[in-house]
Amino acid sequence: MGDRQAVEQQQQQQLQSPSQLQQQQQQGAAREDMIGCVMALEAALLPCLPARELQAIDRSPHPSHQS
């Protein structure tokens, strides 16, 4: 059944117009740019945090807070 879904998805992608595909690629690139900016800001600002805040980040269950 998974093979059928994969074939259907491939057919749907082939039916999309080039402008839709280009738009999806641009959105993906914009998302990657945004993630890069956020990571750079985090790296730049992390040394500015007080020790108490750094300890809270170390205990955070959020995966992006784990080193």
Backbone as CSV, one residue per row, in Angstrom:
resi,resn,N_x,N_y,N_z,CA_x,CA_y,CA_z,C_x,C_y,C_z
1,MET,0.816,-1.185,0.000,0.000,0.000,0.000,0.867,1.259,0.000
2,GLY,2.037,1.202,0.624,2.949,2.331,0.626,3.446,2.637,-0.770
3,ASP,3.636,1.590,-1.589,4.080,1.803,-2.964,3.029,2.572,-3.753
4,ARG,1.784,2.265,-3.516,0.699,2.946,-4.230,0.682,4.437,-3.883
5,GLN,0.872,4.748,-2.606,0.902,6.146,-2.178,2.080,6.880,-2.808
6,ALA,3.217,6.226,-2.881,4.392,6.848,-3.486,4.152,7.145,-4.962
7,VAL,3.509,6.215,-5.654,3.207,6.418,-7.072,2.224,7.568,-7.244
8,GLU,1.202,7.625,-6.384,0.222,8.704,-6.458,0.873,10.061,-6.196
9,GLN,1.777,10.127,-5.221,2.466,11.380,-4.933,3.326,11.812,-6.118
10,GLN,3.997,10.848,-6.724,4.831,11.163,-7.883,3.970,11.687,-9.032
11,GLN,2.815,11.093,-9.244,1.924,11.546,-10.305,1.415,12.952,-10.016
12,GLN,1.095,13.240,-8.769,0.629,14.574,-8.408,1.722,15.605,-8.637
13,GLN,2.959,15.264,-8.319,4.071,16.188,-8.524,4.270,16.452,-10.005
14,GLN,4.062,15.451,-10.832,4.219,15.627,-12.264,3.118,16.518,-12.822
15,LEU,1.950,16.519,-12.196,0.833,17.327,-12.661,0.957,18.794,-12.252
16,GLN,1.825,19.089,-11.286,1.982,20.460,-10.831,2.645,21.286,-11.925
17,SER,2.231,22.520,-12.004,2.824,23.410,-13.001,4.230,23.797,-12.560
18,PRO,5.061,24.194,-13.504,6.430,24.608,-13.145,6.448,25.763,-12.149
19,SER,5.469,26.649,-12.226,5.442,27.775,-11.283,5.177,27.284,-9.855
20,GLN,4.346,26.249,-9.706,4.094,25.697,-8.370,5.345,25.036,-7.818
21,LEU,6.063,24.319,-8.662,7.292,23.674,-8.216,8.331,24.722,-7.833
22,GLN,8.423,25.778,-8.620,9.373,26.845,-8.333,9.015,27.523,-7.009
23,GLN,7.736,27.724,-6.775,7.285,28.352,-5.537,7.650,27.471,-4.338
24,GLN,7.469,26.163,-4.462,7.820,25.250,-3.375,9.322,25.288,-3.106
25,GLN,10.117,25.358,-4.151,11.568,25.417,-3.982,11.972,26.720,-3.297
26,GLN,11.329,27.821,-3.665,11.637,29.103,-3.046,11.260,29.100,-1.571
27,GLN,10.130,28.471,-1.241,9.713,28.389,0.155,10.712,27.555,0.955
28,GLY,11.188,26.471,0.353,12.178,25.634,1.030,13.474,26.391,1.260
29,ALA,13.905,27.169,0.265,15.122,27.954,0.394,14.942,29.042,1.450
30,ALA,13.779,29.676,1.471,13.511,30.717,2.463,13.516,30.121,3.869
31,ARG,12.988,28.923,3.998,12.966,28.260,5.307,14.389,27.957,5.771
32,GLU,15.213,27.457,4.856,16.608,27.166,5.195,17.345,28.445,5.593
33,ASP,17.082,29.551,4.884,17.697,30.831,5.223,17.286,31.277,6.622
34,MET,16.008,31.115,6.923,15.501,31.528,8.237,16.127,30.682,9.342
35,ILE,16.229,29.397,9.125,16.841,28.519,10.129,18.298,28.915,10.350
36,GLY,18.994,29.224,9.271,20.385,29.660,9.384,20.509,30.944,10.178
37,CYS,19.603,31.886,9.951,19.617,33.154,10.694,19.355,32.922,12.178
38,VAL,18.389,32.072,12.484,18.062,31.795,13.882,19.239,31.126,14.585
39,MET,19.877,30.196,13.915,21.021,29.510,14.522,22.175,30.488,14.751
40,ALA,22.401,31.389,13.802,23.464,32.379,13.961,23.161,33.324,15.119
41,LEU,21.908,33.754,15.230,21.525,34.621,16.349,21.700,33.906,17.687
42,GLU,21.295,32.639,17.720,21.420,31.873,18.955,22.888,31.750,19.353
43,ALA,23.746,31.456,18.381,25.173,31.309,18.671,25.774,32.635,19.128
44,ALA,25.322,33.737,18.542,25.859,35.045,18.905,25.374,35.495,20.277
45,LEU,24.133,35.187,20.613,23.554,35.680,21.859,23.771,34.753,23.051
46,LEU,24.072,33.484,22.792,24.225,32.523,23.881,25.258,32.962,24.912
47,PRO,26.410,33.496,24.516,27.386,33.934,25.532,26.887,35.093,26.393
48,CYS,25.861,35.787,25.957,25.335,36.937,26.706,24.385,36.522,27.823
49,LEU,23.940,35.280,27.814,22.976,34.837,28.826,23.648,34.647,30.177
50,PRO,22.942,34.992,31.248,23.476,34.722,32.590,23.561,33.213,32.840
51,ALA,24.389,32.822,33.774,24.597,31.400,34.075,23.288,30.702,34.417
52,ARG,22.393,31.393,35.115,21.109,30.791,35.497,20.300,30.402,34.262
53,GLU,20.304,31.269,33.239,19.583,30.973,32.009,20.242,29.818,31.247
54,LEU,21.555,29.778,31.256,22.257,28.686,30.575,21.935,27.348,31.222
55,GLN,21.829,27.321,32.550,21.468,26.087,33.245,20.060,25.654,32.867
56,ALA,19.145,26.603,32.702,17.771,26.276,32.312,17.756,25.676,30.908
57,ILE,18.576,26.191,30.013,18.649,25.646,28.653,19.185,24.224,28.689
58,ASP,20.192,23.976,29.537,20.775,22.635,29.635,19.748,21.609,30.104
59,ARG,18.792,22.023,30.925,17.776,21.101,31.440,16.542,21.040,30.556
60,SER,16.494,21.858,29.527,15.312,21.938,28.678,15.123,20.657,27.878
61,PRO,13.865,20.182,27.769,13.608,18.982,26.969,13.595,19.275,25.469
62,HIS,13.626,20.550,25.083,13.552,20.916,23.668,14.825,20.468,22.956
63,PRO,14.700,19.725,21.839,15.877,19.163,21.171,16.858,20.216,20.664
64,SER,16.406,21.405,20.324,17.335,22.414,19.829,18.207,22.980,20.951
65,HIS,17.828,22.736,22.217,18.600,23.226,23.344,19.661,22.232,23.771
66,GLN,19.667,21.075,23.176,20.642,20.057,23.551,21.899,20.203,22.703
67,SER,23.035,20.137,23.343,24.311,20.279,22.610,24.780,18.962,22.072
